[in-house]
Amino acid sequence: MKCPFCGAIDTQVIDSRVNEEGDSIRRRRRCPSCDKRFTTYETAELRMPQVVKQNGTREEFDRAKVRTSFMRALHKRPVPTEFVDQAIERIAQKVLSLGEREVPSRQMGEMVMHELYKLDKVAYIRFASVYRSFQDVDDFRDVIRDLDK
């Protein structure tokens, strides 16, 4: 760590302590060049991957967009908001645990469909009809038939 006072490149860690929440470390440092002391904080930076859309464009993972997808599919359905929040959190954790810098939008859509399947079958069919671009009634029948299995 570079000294903020004299700009020396090497500094020594005198003391390290984890904060109460356990999500950051406070380090007391000393510069051997100018003998001044200073404090640094270290935290983990969790960066969500970018979503690669069908046309090749990239955008940041956006929980609000995932929520909008859920709310459209669940419109006027009896699903508590807390269940939706939990489903969105599971998707975000799954995306984060992939450890990738980019995630295809197709994969995101499949994750949303999986969560909707568990929450509400009607919402699942609504989302699938748009997501998979159903062309006629036979497409709906096929999905409903798969639900009955």
LUMPASE-54725 format. One line per field, with one value per residue: residue in three letters; x, y, z of N, C-alpha, C, O in turn. Coordinates in steps of 0.001 Angstrom, whole numbers. Example, Ala and Ser with C-alpha at 12.3 -4.5 7.8 and 13.67 -1.06 7.14 Angstrom:
<nukols>
res	c(ALA/SER)
n_X	c(13190/12850)
n_Y	c(-5690/-2250)
n_Z	c(7800/7080)
ca_X	c(12300/13670)
ca_Y	c(-4500/-1060)
ca_Z	c(7800/7140)
c_X	c(13200/12900)
c_Y	c(-3300/30)
c_Z	c(7800/7870)
o_X	c(14236/13409)
o_Y	c(-3319/1138)
o_Z	c(8465/8039)
</nukols>
This chain:
<nukols>
res	c(MET/LYS/CYS/PRO/PHE/CYS/GLY/ALA/ILE/ASP/THR/GLN/VAL/ILE/ASP/SER/ARG/VAL/ASN/GLU/GLU/GLY/ASP/SER/ILE/ARG/ARG/ARG/ARG/ARG/CYS/PRO/SER/CYS/ASP/LYS/ARG/PHE/THR/THR/TYR/GLU/THR/ALA/GLU/LEU/ARG/MET/PRO/GLN/VAL/VAL/LYS/GLN/ASN/GLY/THR/ARG/GLU/GLU/PHE/ASP/ARG/ALA/LYS/VAL/ARG/THR/SER/PHE/MET/ARG/ALA/LEU/HIS/LYS/ARG/PRO/VAL/PRO/THR/GLU/PHE/VAL/ASP/GLN/ALA/ILE/GLU/ARG/ILE/ALA/GLN/LYS/VAL/LEU/SER/LEU/GLY/GLU/ARG/GLU/VAL/PRO/SER/ARG/GLN/MET/GLY/GLU/MET/VAL/MET/HIS/GLU/LEU/TYR/LYS/LEU/ASP/LYS/VAL/ALA/TYR/ILE/ARG/PHE/ALA/SER/VAL/TYR/ARG/SER/PHE/GLN/ASP/VAL/ASP/ASP/PHE/ARG/ASP/VAL/ILE/ARG/ASP/LEU/ASP/LYS)
n_X	c(848/619/2081/114/1188/4003/4330/5781/6349/6255/4601/4075/2012/604/-1457/-4396/-7893/-11064/-14239/-17380/-19537/-18193/-17514/-15536/-12089/-10074/-7080/-4187/-1517/2013/4430/7671/9425/8619/7655/5021/1611/-1325/-4721/-6298/-9031/-10360/-12432/-14562/-15124/-17849/-18758/-21316/-21913/-21932/-24793/-25284/-26971/-29289/-28689/-26036/-25256/-24175/-25065/-25309/-26051/-29271/-31285/-33758/-34810/-35141/-37032/-39145/-39781/-40743/-42955/-44608/-45271/-46517/-48731/-51691/-51780/-51891/-49369/-47140/-45152/-42776/-41997/-41364/-39216/-37397/-37014/-35789/-33469/-32317/-31766/-29922/-27847/-27192/-26274/-24074/-22567/-21777/-19420/-18595/-17746/-19566/-22957/-25206/-28255/-30208/-29718/-30300/-33037/-33917/-33385/-35193/-37587/-37449/-37687/-40227/-41759/-41734/-43075/-45636/-47772/-49360/-48189/-45732/-46396/-47295/-44915/-43280/-44636/-44098/-41313/-40432/-41573/-44254/-46227/-48711/-51756/-51042/-48465/-48913/-50417/-48484/-46713/-48427/-49072/-46586/-46454/-48272/-46987)
n_Y	c(-1170/2137/4956/7599/10017/10446/9031/6697/3350/858/-141/-946/-3313/-2812/-3511/-5540/-5757/-7304/-6052/-5635/-6769/-8515/-8180/-6519/-5449/-3684/-2023/-995/958/1621/3817/3146/5007/7767/7488/7905/7143/5435/4497/1804/319/-2795/-4429/-6926/-7026/-7633/-8299/-8196/-10190/-9193/-9071/-10756/-9959/-11230/-9941/-9427/-7218/-5818/-5529/-4289/-6529/-6349/-6090/-4878/-5181/-7928/-8163/-6774/-8552/-10702/-9452/-8792/-11324/-12357/-10790/-9926/-12370/-14657/-14391/-13899/-10958/-11334/-13905/-13502/-11741/-13479/-15343/-13737/-13096/-15653/-16074/-13998/-14817/-17239/-16412/-14919/-16949/-18407/-17372/-16135/-13601/-12785/-13447/-15236/-13856/-15684/-17741/-16376/-15965/-18614/-19174/-17448/-18577/-21087/-20363/-19148/-21339/-22750/-20950/-20169/-21655/-20559/-18045/-18931/-20062/-17758/-16232/-17996/-18065/-15596/-15462/-17724/-17229/-18092/-19335/-20346/-21949/-24575/-24517/-23589/-25741/-27765/-26904/-26866/-29549/-30571/-29556/-31140/-33518)
n_Z	c(0/-871/694/1897/2646/2047/-273/-478/-1563/-144/2792/6250/7915/10981/12702/12455/12173/12215/11304/13189/11755/10172/7530/6605/6864/9068/8801/10413/9508/8983/7750/6786/5721/6244/8750/9515/10445/9270/8408/6729/4928/4116/1897/454/-2992/-4748/-7850/-10112/-12994/-16500/-18631/-21577/-24371/-26887/-29320/-29042/-27590/-24446/-21022/-17657/-14954/-13735/-11083/-10950/-13510/-13587/-11569/-12791/-14848/-13339/-12096/-14238/-15228/-12994/-12650/-11061/-9745/-6968/-5335/-2753/-2142/-761/-1499/-4156/-3851/-2607/-4651/-6601/-5253/-5102/-7810/-8282/-6571/-7743/-10259/-9450/-8255/-10426/-11271/-13564/-16001/-17790/-18626/-20576/-21869/-22382/-20556/-18213/-18592/-18487/-15806/-14564/-15493/-14252/-11536/-11594/-12253/-9879/-8254/-9391/-11620/-13671/-14066/-14897/-17403/-18707/-18813/-20259/-22689/-23849/-23672/-25071/-27475/-28370/-31012/-31680/-30449/-30010/-29003/-26424/-25445/-25454/-23426/-21229/-21115/-20418/-17844/-16516/-16220)
ca_X	c(0/1396/1907/-575/1920/5258/4277/6615/5596/6054/4212/3956/772/883/-2579/-5550/-9093/-12284/-15329/-18394/-20327/-17313/-17412/-14392/-10929/-9415/-5641/-3364/-254/3094/5363/9046/10152/8311/7254/3644/660/-2629/-5638/-6945/-10132/-10395/-13724/-14690/-15907/-18574/-19257/-22229/-21489/-22757/-25728/-25087/-28275/-29339/-28060/-24620/-24983/-23955/-25525/-25112/-27119/-30160/-32355/-35032/-35332/-35594/-38280/-40178/-40184/-41582/-44210/-45459/-45772/-47345/-49789/-52975/-51655/-51773/-48029/-46630/-43958/-41579/-41586/-40730/-37909/-36532/-36679/-34834/-32212/-31735/-31217/-28714/-26797/-26789/-25487/-22808/-21802/-21236/-18036/-18323/-17836/-20727/-23988/-26128/-29617/-30964/-29528/-31067/-34444/-34180/-33414/-36478/-38625/-37333/-38252/-41667/-42358/-41913/-43985/-46996/-47768/-49937/-47149/-44727/-46885/-47279/-43533/-42802/-45264/-43375/-39890/-40202/-42280/-45291/-46837/-50122/-52308/-50327/-47319/-49453/-50788/-47265/-46197/-49381/-48899/-45355/-46760/-49037/-46108)
ca_Y	c(0/3368/5916/8807/11213/10660/8308/5490/2206/-187/225/-2117/-3471/-2894/-4174/-5843/-6143/-7519/-5273/-6434/-7535/-9510/-8001/-5692/-5509/-2401/-2238/137/850/2566/4006/3156/6164/9011/7065/8293/6030/5672/3364/1410/-630/-3781/-5102/-7758/-6405/-8639/-7657/-9025/-10273/-8514/-9925/-10652/-10107/-11989/-9199/-9263/-6099/-6191/-4569/-4728/-7290/-5384/-6743/-4232/-5809/-9271/-7943/-6414/-9801/-11445/-8752/-8934/-12697/-12616/-9780/-10405/-13738/-14625/-14762/-12848/-10236/-11914/-15061/-12937/-11245/-14645/-15913/-12835/-13272/-16937/-15865/-13170/-15646/-18235/-15693/-14592/-18169/-18931/-16899/-15681/-12156/-12563/-14489/-15036/-13522/-16943/-18421/-15598/-16284/-19966/-19084/-16837/-19588/-22105/-19803/-18969/-22676/-23096/-20004/-20121/-22277/-19634/-17059/-19658/-20166/-16392/-15868/-18895/-17711/-14453/-15796/-18718/-16738/-19023/-18913/-20732/-22627/-25841/-24252/-23546/-27119/-28510/-26491/-27328/-31001/-30780/-29254/-32255/-34692)
ca_Z	c(0/-1019/1792/1431/3059/1305/-1540/-460/-2080/862/4150/7116/8659/12411/13360/11606/12924/11445/11901/13878/10785/9565/6085/6225/7755/9318/8966/10852/8781/9284/6650/7289/5193/6945/10091/9805/10501/8650/8460/5481/5090/3038/1758/-745/-4050/-5508/-9056/-10887/-14401/-17488/-19348/-23023/-25003/-28138/-30412/-28756/-26688/-23052/-20029/-16280/-14329/-13107/-10311/-11273/-14732/-13202/-10828/-13768/-15506/-12394/-11842/-15430/-15273/-11807/-12553/-10522/-9236/-5500/-4873/-1866/-2576/-139/-2307/-5351/-3402/-2380/-5964/-7232/-4526/-5539/-9153/-8144/-5974/-8742/-11261/-8801/-8001/-11683/-11349/-14929/-16216/-18645/-18593/-21694/-21450/-22465/-19282/-17240/-18829/-17975/-14344/-14205/-15735/-13204/-10309/-11799/-12214/-8460/-7613/-9914/-12946/-14652/-14346/-15676/-18784/-19258/-19132/-21320/-23965/-24411/-23729/-26135/-28665/-28802/-32259/-31741/-29276/-29807/-28128/-25061/-25075/-25149/-22115/-20210/-21049/-19645/-16440/-15948/-16019)
c_X	c(892/1055/1225/179/3154/5300/5162/5760/5304/5676/4036/2599/1144/-191/-3695/-6708/-10267/-13392/-16400/-19211/-19496/-17128/-16318/-13289/-10327/-7942/-4972/-2009/722/4022/6777/9845/9905/7835/5843/2749/-653/-3437/-6194/-8052/-10181/-11760/-13718/-15559/-16539/-19214/-20116/-21750/-22406/-23641/-25532/-26416/-28149/-28595/-26585/-24278/-24868/-24505/-25334/-26310/-27969/-31306/-33721/-35646/-35851/-36932/-39425/-40691/-41112/-42947/-45153/-46073/-46750/-48491/-51124/-52953/-51408/-50418/-47489/-45318/-42693/-41096/-40870/-39330/-36925/-36100/-35634/-33472/-31527/-31098/-29921/-27566/-26286/-25897/-24109/-21943/-21252/-19777/-17630/-18417/-19058/-21671/-24926/-27545/-30517/-30904/-30303/-32551/-34816/-34237/-34738/-37604/-38617/-37972/-39763/-42395/-42652/-42960/-45434/-46996/-48341/-48904/-46043/-45140/-46898/-45867/-43016/-43380/-44556/-41914/-39572/-40963/-43291/-45982/-48323/-50514/-51574/-49112/-47764/-49797/-49561/-46720/-47115/-49271/-47644/-45577/-47464/-48172/-45521)
c_Y	c(1231/4335/7185/10101/11476/9922/7077/4276/1157/411/-1060/-2123/-3680/-3721/-4402/-6278/-6275/-6712/-6198/-7299/-8628/-9344/-7022/-5805/-4107/-2693/-924/-55/1921/2621/4053/4386/7431/8774/7530/7057/6427/4372/3088/426/-1525/-4453/-5929/-7021/-7523/-7948/-8631/-9052/-9459/-9535/-9675/-10966/-10859/-11280/-8909/-8091/-6602/-5103/-5162/-5554/-6303/-6120/-6162/-4847/-7216/-9150/-7606/-7657/-10608/-10771/-8832/-10323/-12973/-11625/-10422/-11877/-13668/-15109/-13615/-12247/-10842/-13137/-14602/-12453/-12394/-15272/-15056/-12967/-14592/-16801/-15072/-13987/-16689/-17598/-15370/-15832/-18812/-18515/-16422/-14164/-11796/-13755/-14221/-14742/-14755/-17683/-17698/-15919/-17652/-19970/-18489/-17849/-20659/-21615/-19599/-20303/-23082/-22196/-20138/-20620/-21350/-18575/-17683/-19712/-18792/-16012/-16700/-18509/-16536/-14829/-16745/-18395/-17750/-18468/-19254/-21505/-23934/-25661/-24201/-24956/-27935/-28175/-26975/-28836/-31340/-30493/-30421/-33476/-34729)
c_Z	c(0/127/1263/1762/2196/-24/-1605/-830/-1012/2208/4943/7803/10125/13121/12354/12485/11977/12108/12473/12926/10112/8072/5649/7280/7843/9559/9359/10204/9224/8084/7222/6809/6009/8384/10482/9742/9831/8675/7070/5822/3865/3039/479/-1761/-4875/-6703/-9846/-12340/-15305/-18178/-20836/-23692/-26328/-29276/-30163/-27850/-25257/-22152/-18644/-15815/-13543/-12412/-10657/-12539/-14441/-12474/-11788/-14494/-14617/-12244/-13044/-15484/-14138/-11645/-12167/-10108/-7732/-4980/-4011/-2381/-1989/-907/-3574/-4990/-3198/-3699/-6675/-6562/-4928/-6921/-9067/-7565/-6967/-9801/-10700/-8620/-9278/-11851/-12734/-15011/-17041/-18540/-19768/-21180/-21500/-21132/-18171/-17363/-18294/-16448/-13862/-14391/-14654/-11903/-10436/-11754/-10773/-7789/-8072/-11358/-14022/-15046/-15188/-17152/-19450/-19709/-20301/-22673/-24638/-24656/-24879/-27411/-29202/-30042/-32340/-30478/-28990/-28896/-26669/-24577/-24680/-23769/-21007/-20030/-20218/-18165/-15756/-15660/-14643)
o_X	c(1821/-112/1696/-145/3337/6204/5289/4591/4199/6324/3867/2096/1893/105/-3926/-6538/-10446/-13485/-16342/-19542/-20054/-16641/-16187/-13529/-10104/-7594/-5169/-1409/344/4352/7067/10837/10853/7636/5511/3071/-1038/-2900/-6522/-8021/-10059/-12195/-12961/-16601/-15859/-20106/-19692/-21243/-23514/-23288/-25603/-26927/-27046/-27948/-25942/-23143/-25389/-24428/-25214/-27442/-27439/-32178/-34724/-36863/-36872/-37853/-40543/-41892/-42131/-43977/-46369/-47264/-47702/-49158/-51618/-53986/-50781/-50337/-47390/-44492/-41651/-39891/-39901/-38370/-35757/-34950/-34702/-32441/-30306/-30023/-28930/-26430/-25091/-24883/-23098/-20727/-20364/-18993/-16440/-19082/-19534/-21248/-25394/-27977/-31481/-31915/-30887/-33236/-35890/-35045/-35328/-38481/-39676/-38705/-40501/-43523/-43688/-43651/-46349/-46302/-47864/-48764/-45489/-44331/-46552/-45657/-42391/-42697/-44435/-41358/-38568/-40992/-43190/-46286/-49098/-49706/-51495/-48777/-47074/-49501/-49586/-46312/-46650/-49369/-47652/-44948/-47274/-48591/-44767)
o_Y	c(1331/4506/7782/11160/12578/10153/6466/4190/616/1332/-2135/-1080/-4594/-4517/-3557/-7062/-5471/-6683/-7411/-8439/-9566/-10256/-6728/-6198/-3441/-3508/111/-1122/2965/1598/4908/4756/8099/9721/7543/6067/7596/3294/4012/-221/-1064/-4986/-5656/-6465/-8253/-7113/-9733/-8053/-9088/-10709/-8538/-12082/-11091/-11929/-8230/-7974/-7660/-3916/-6376/-5308/-5506/-6695/-6876/-5013/-7637/-9928/-8093/-7796/-11131/-11443/-8930/-10473/-13736/-11620/-11326/-12546/-12720/-16113/-12482/-12939/-10861/-13384/-15222/-12712/-12291/-15686/-15584/-12950/-14639/-17346/-15429/-13863/-16979/-18175/-15525/-15778/-19663/-19215/-16320/-13525/-10661/-14902/-13095/-15311/-14853/-18188/-18338/-16120/-17837/-20688/-18958/-17965/-21086/-22355/-19850/-20384/-23682/-22628/-20211/-20070/-21352/-18249/-17041/-19441/-18670/-15538/-16172/-18611/-16497/-14546/-16584/-19208/-18203/-17277/-18547/-21686/-24354/-26551/-24709/-25318/-28693/-29068/-27441/-29339/-32277/-31125/-30659/-34373/-35645)
o_Z	c(801/480/294/1226/1678/-826/-2665/-453/-979/2704/4368/8221/10468/14011/11489/13419/11062/13335/12269/13253/9544/7404/4461/8421/6832/10413/8723/10333/9756/7485/8059/7437/6423/9144/11667/9085/9826/8931/6326/6869/2730/4061/-453/-1415/-5596/-6554/-10194/-12851/-14918/-18296/-21303/-23600/-26823/-30098/-30963/-27390/-24904/-22466/-18480/-16231/-12768/-13063/-10656/-12623/-14985/-12721/-11620/-14727/-15068/-12262/-12873/-15757/-14304/-10610/-12841/-10120/-7259/-4273/-4484/-2976/-2645/-960/-4013/-5716/-3574/-3846/-7282/-7233/-5075/-7172/-9704/-8022/-7017/-10195/-11386/-8808/-9215/-12493/-13034/-14195/-17007/-18390/-19938/-20178/-20741/-20644/-17297/-16361/-17721/-15860/-12888/-13535/-14194/-11247/-9483/-11270/-10485/-6866/-7251/-12212/-15157/-16225/-16080/-18040/-20625/-20826/-21220/-23693/-25863/-25717/-25573/-28335/-30342/-30113/-32983/-29567/-27835/-28114/-25785/-23438/-23710/-23026/-19967/-18911/-19420/-17316/-14563/-14928/-14317)
</nukols>
